[in-house]
Amino acid sequence: MNKNIQTFLACEAEYEAAEMVLFGVPFDGTTSFRPGTRFGPSAIRSESFGIETYSPYCDKDMTEHQIFDGGDLELPFGNTERVLEMIQEYAAQILSDGKRFVMLGGEHLITLGAVRAVVERYPDVHIIHLDAHTDLRTDYLGESLSHSTVIKQVWNLVGDGRIHQFGIRSGEKYEFEFAKKHTNLHKFDLGGFSETIAQLKDKPVYFTLDLDVLDPSVFCGTGTPEGGGITFKELMEAVLQLHQLNIVGCDINELSPHYDQSGSSTAIACKITREILLQITK
């Protein structure tokens, strides 16, 4: 692995010495409303230098940790399954080397490739999913591989009782009915998040964050904004609890930077990325 020339803030360690690996997946090949998440990883990287390495939220500094930034995967156009295979291969190498990773999207389907790798190494993994949308569709316009089917695809891998969903406020009726039987879905807010953290302390956990869980008044730079979301403070309070878990992999997805000309959405994504890195780097 070669270090990326432009790295996320302070992620300048060599791969061999790194505790944590950051990499980007600039893919939005199944986006169903407004495309553009392919530009998310590069925007987060370049704009990260607008924030400090120090976090006053947890009194930690990025410079205190060894984090490697592997850059963005070079993806083929028009081949969704191959993209997922490439993500799985990359994530599997990181895990086999005894490291953890944070993956920057990109659309939410990229989670499936990473979870495929995680399940091979940690078959008892639990999934914590923050999102505005259920993402439990069986298909979207006849396609089973879609950002709107990703959690259903993940359920096919892990089964009942191991997917914990928060902030959900949009989806088809049958998705919510499916969730009642097969996932632990918390509608509208992060109620029950602390209790879930307490329950999963001795389990391997994969954390997937769709940034559209935030209200559009806070975060409008996304492809499918949904009113009624959580605040930045609520999201930060949740992120600050992640250090209690054994997070083996993580993704942050669905930033479409050009839909927010103010740059605020990208700045928020940068800050959340910093905090997650600090919380889950051991």
C-alpha positions in Angstrom: 0.0 0.0 0.0 1.2 3.5 -0.8 0.4 6.6 1.1 -1.9 9.1 -0.6 -0.3 12.4 -1.5 -3.1 14.5 0.0 -4.2 13.0 3.2 -7.0 13.7 5.7 -5.9 15.9 8.5 -2.8 14.4 10.3 -3.3 10.9 8.7 0.2 10.7 7.6 1.5 7.4 9.2 3.1 4.7 7.1 0.8 1.7 6.6 2.9 -0.7 8.6 2.9 1.5 11.6 -0.7 2.6 11.4 -3.3 1.7 14.0 -6.1 2.8 11.7 -6.6 3.0 8.0 -8.7 5.7 6.2 -9.7 5.2 2.6 -12.2 6.7 0.2 -14.7 5.1 -2.2 -15.9 7.7 -4.7 -18.9 5.8 -6.0 -22.5 6.9 -6.7 -23.5 4.5 -9.4 -26.9 3.6 -8.0 -27.9 7.0 -6.6 -31.6 7.3 -7.2 -32.3 11.1 -6.7 -29.4 13.6 -6.9 -25.9 12.2 -7.7 -22.6 13.6 -6.6 -21.4 11.6 -3.6 -18.5 10.5 -5.7 -17.0 13.9 -4.8 -17.4 13.3 -1.1 -14.1 11.7 -0.1 -11.9 14.2 -1.9 -13.9 17.1 -0.5 -13.6 15.8 3.0 -9.8 15.3 2.6 -9.1 18.8 1.1 -11.4 20.7 3.5 -10.1 18.8 6.6 -7.3 21.3 6.9 -9.9 23.9 7.9 -10.3 22.2 11.3 -7.8 21.6 14.1 -6.2 18.3 14.9 -7.3 18.7 18.5 -10.8 17.8 19.6 -12.2 19.7 22.6 -15.1 17.2 22.6 -12.9 14.3 23.8 -9.6 16.1 24.7 -7.6 14.1 22.2 -5.4 15.1 19.2 -5.1 13.5 15.8 -1.3 13.8 16.1 -1.3 11.4 19.0 -2.3 8.5 16.8 -0.9 6.6 13.8 -3.4 6.8 11.0 -2.8 5.9 7.4 -4.7 7.5 4.5 -4.7 5.1 1.5 -6.5 7.6 -0.8 -9.5 6.7 -3.0 -10.0 3.4 -4.7 -9.8 3.6 -8.5 -13.2 2.3 -9.5 -14.5 1.0 -12.8 -17.5 2.8 -14.3 -20.7 0.8 -14.7 -19.7 -2.3 -12.8 -21.4 -2.2 -9.4 -20.5 -5.7 -8.4 -16.8 -5.2 -9.2 -16.8 -2.0 -7.1 -18.1 -4.0 -4.2 -15.5 -6.7 -4.8 -12.7 -4.1 -4.7 -14.0 -2.7 -1.5 -14.2 -6.1 0.1 -10.7 -7.0 -1.0 -9.2 -3.8 0.3 -11.1 -4.0 3.6 -10.1 -7.7 4.0 -6.4 -6.9 3.6 -6.7 -4.2 6.3 -8.5 -6.6 8.7 -6.0 -9.4 8.0 -3.2 -7.1 9.0 -4.8 -6.5 12.4 -6.0 -3.0 11.7 -9.3 -1.2 11.7 -10.7 1.1 9.0 -12.9 4.1 8.3 -14.2 4.3 4.8 -15.4 7.6 3.2 -18.2 7.5 0.7 -19.6 7.7 -1.7 -23.2 6.4 -1.7 -24.4 4.0 1.0 -24.2 0.8 -1.1 -20.4 0.8 -0.4 -21.2 -0.5 3.1 -22.1 -3.8 1.6 -18.6 -4.4 0.3 -17.0 -3.6 3.6 -19.4 -5.7 5.6 -18.7 -8.7 3.4 -15.1 -8.5 4.5 -16.0 -7.9 8.1 -18.4 -10.8 8.3 -15.7 -13.2 7.0 -13.4 -12.2 9.9 -16.0 -11.4 12.6 -19.0 -13.7 11.9 -20.8 -12.5 15.1 -20.5 -8.8 14.1 -23.4 -6.3 14.9 -24.3 -3.4 12.7 -25.1 0.1 14.1 -26.8 2.1 11.3 -27.6 5.8 11.5 -29.7 7.1 8.6 -32.8 9.0 7.5 -33.8 6.0 5.4 -34.6 2.3 6.2 -32.5 1.1 3.2 -34.4 -2.2 3.5 -35.9 -2.4 0.0 -35.8 -5.7 -1.8 -34.9 -3.9 -5.0 -35.1 -0.4 -6.6 -36.4 -0.3 -10.1 -35.6 -4.0 -10.4 -32.0 -3.7 -9.1 -31.1 -5.6 -5.9 -27.8 -3.7 -5.5 -28.8 -0.1 -4.6 -28.1 2.5 -1.9 -31.8 1.9 -1.0 -31.3 -1.9 -0.5 -28.0 -1.9 1.2 -29.2 -2.7 4.8 -31.4 -5.5 3.4 -28.3 -6.9 1.7 -26.4 -6.6 4.9 -29.2 -8.4 6.7 -28.8 -11.3 4.3 -25.3 -11.6 5.7 -25.9 -11.2 9.4 -29.5 -12.2 10.0 -32.0 -11.2 12.7 -31.2 -9.2 15.8 -27.8 -7.8 14.7 -28.8 -4.6 12.9 -29.6 -1.6 15.1 -31.1 1.3 13.2 -31.5 4.9 14.4 -32.9 8.2 13.1 -35.0 6.4 10.5 -37.9 8.5 9.2 -38.4 7.5 5.6 -39.1 4.3 3.7 -41.7 2.1 2.2 -44.4 0.6 4.5 -43.1 -2.9 3.8 -39.6 -1.9 4.9 -40.9 -0.8 8.3 -42.9 -4.0 8.6 -39.8 -6.0 7.8 -37.8 -4.1 10.4 -40.4 -4.9 13.2 -39.6 -8.6 12.7 -35.9 -8.6 11.7 -34.0 -5.4 12.9 -33.9 -3.2 15.9 -35.3 0.0 14.3 -35.6 3.3 16.3 -37.7 5.8 14.4 -37.0 9.6 14.1 -34.2 10.0 16.7 -31.4 8.4 18.6 -33.6 7.1 21.4 -32.1 3.9 22.8 -28.6 4.5 21.4 -26.9 4.4 24.8 -28.7 1.2 25.8 -27.6 -0.4 22.5 -24.0 0.7 23.3 -24.2 -1.0 26.7 -25.6 -4.2 25.1 -22.8 -4.5 22.5 -19.7 -3.7 24.6 -18.4 -7.3 24.3 -19.3 -7.7 20.6 -17.5 -6.7 17.3 -19.4 -3.8 15.8 -19.5 -2.2 12.4 -20.7 1.4 12.4 -22.3 2.9 9.3 -23.2 6.6 9.3 -25.4 8.1 6.5 -25.0 11.8 7.0 -28.5 12.5 5.9 -29.6 11.3 9.4 -28.9 15.0 10.2 -31.7 17.5 9.5 -31.3 19.3 6.2 -31.2 22.6 8.2 -27.9 21.3 9.5 -26.7 19.2 6.6 -28.1 20.0 3.2 -25.2 18.7 1.1 -26.7 15.3 0.4 -28.5 13.5 -2.4 -31.8 12.7 -0.6 -32.4 15.2 2.2 -35.2 14.3 4.6 -36.8 16.8 7.0 -37.2 15.9 10.7 -33.6 14.8 11.3 -31.3 15.0 14.3 -29.1 17.9 15.3 -25.3 18.1 15.1 -25.1 18.0 18.9 -27.2 14.8 19.0 -25.0 13.1 16.5 -21.9 14.2 18.3 -23.2 12.8 21.6 -23.7 9.5 19.9 -20.2 9.5 18.3 -18.6 10.2 21.6 -19.9 6.9 22.9 -18.2 4.8 20.3 -15.0 4.4 22.3 -16.9 2.0 24.5 -17.3 -0.5 21.6 -15.0 -2.8 19.6 -15.5 -1.0 16.3 -13.8 -3.2 13.7 -14.9 -1.1 10.7 -16.8 2.0 9.9 -18.1 4.1 7.0 -19.2 7.7 6.6 -21.3 8.3 3.5 -23.7 10.4 1.4 -22.0 13.8 1.4 -22.7 15.5 -2.0 -20.6 18.6 -1.4 -21.8 20.7 -4.3 -25.4 20.8 -3.0 -24.2 23.1 -0.2 -22.5 26.1 -1.7 -21.7 27.4 1.8 -19.4 24.5 2.5 -21.0 23.9 5.9 -22.0 20.3 5.1 -18.4 19.4 4.1 -17.1 21.1 7.2 -19.5 19.0 9.3 -18.4 15.8 7.6 -14.8 16.7 8.3 -15.5 17.2 12.0 -17.5 14.0 12.3 -14.7 12.1 10.6 -12.1 13.5 13.0 -14.2 12.6 16.0 -15.0 9.1 14.8 -11.3 8.5 14.1 -10.4 9.6 17.6 -13.1 7.6 19.2 -12.4 4.2 17.6 -8.6 4.3 17.2 -7.3 2.3 20.1 
